[in-house]
Amino acid sequence: MQSLDEQPPEGLIYAAKPWTATSIAAVAALDEPPPGLDYLLEVELAHDVLEVWSSWRDGAPPTAAEKCEAVIHYAYLDVRH
């Protein structure tokens, strides 16, 4: 998730399951996942998740591990899966 800011907001995040901070991941603008990867979340929504995470912690920026944890946690809660 360190390079999330460099991704297009319309991009979709795909990652290998089980989703962990060390999962292979890719961002694509396609509705079809890259081989071996499953849909995780939209880039724009991942940004929203991290903004909320930060706001709940008085504006503290998340570490790379915290970014991954927050996005993965939200992805499991996302009803579209």
N, C-alpha and C positions, 0 to 999 in steps of 0.2 A: 504494500500500500504506500510505500514511500514515494512512488512516482505518480500517485493519483492526481496530483495537481497538473501534471503534464498531459493528462488524457483528455480527449474531447468529451464534453458533457453528455453528448448523445451516445457515447460508447457504452457497451455492455461488458461487464466483467464476467469472465468464465474462469473456473478453477477446478483442479482435480479433487475429487472427494476421496477421503473425508477432508472437509475444509479445515485447514490449520494455517498457521502463520508461515509454514514451510511448503504449502501446496504450490504446485506449478500453476501459474495464472497467466491470463492474457486478456487484453481489452480488444474488442472487435466491434465494428459497426454493423454486424450481421445478426440476423435472428437465428442463425445456425451456429452452434458452438464449434470451436476448433476441435479437432479429433482428440478424444480422451478427456475433454473438459466439459463441465456442466455449468449452466447459467448460475451466477451468484447474485448479481445486483447491477443496476444501472450506475454508471459513474456519477451522474448528477445526484442520485439518491444516496450514494455512498458519501458524497460531500455533505449532504443534509444530515446524515447520521453522525458524522464527525463534528459538525457544528453543534448539534444537540449534546453530544458527549462533552464537548468543551464547555458549553454553557452550564451544564450540570456541575462542572468543576471550576466555577468562577473564572472561566476563560482560559484555563490551563491548556496548552497544546498537548495532544496525545503523542506518545512515543510511537514508533513504527509497530511495535507489538500491540499496543493499545488500539491503534487504528485497525489492525487486522482483527483483533478480538471483537471490537465494536461492530465492524461491518459484517463479520461472520455471524455474530449473535443476531443482528437485525435480519440477515438473510434467512436464518432459520425461523424467524418470527413472521417473515413476509408471507402473506397468504397466497401470493401468486405462484408459489412453488408447489 
